[in-house]
């Protein structure tokens, strides 16, 4: 059984960690400022797509990062956002 709140927090910390490791000082601050909204996004994503899909997506980002493929990571991010927005449109 998935602890949705715990997985959402893990996803938040994962993405914030990527931003910190990138050396960008602005994005971690932005993420912290908008944490309540971002957490709601992650909770809804986990409920909508499932825990396994969310973990798989995190692994995909690691693949792109490990292969120095920022364009691939960005395309995947765009696709994820569009999939999420499409689900909101159906509700």
Residue pairs with C-beta under 8 A, 6 or more apart in sequence:
2 46
2 50
2 51
4 43
4 46
4 47
4 51
5 43
7 42
7 46
7 51
7 54
7 55
8 39
8 42
8 43
8 46
9 39
9 42
11 42
11 45
11 46
11 54
11 58
12 31
12 35
12 38
12 39
12 42
14 58
15 31
16 28
16 31
16 32
18 61
18 65
19 27
19 28
19 31
20 28
31 38
41 84
42 54
44 84
45 54
45 84
46 54
48 84
48 87
49 83
57 76
57 80
60 76
61 73
61 76
64 70
64 72
64 73
64 76
65 73
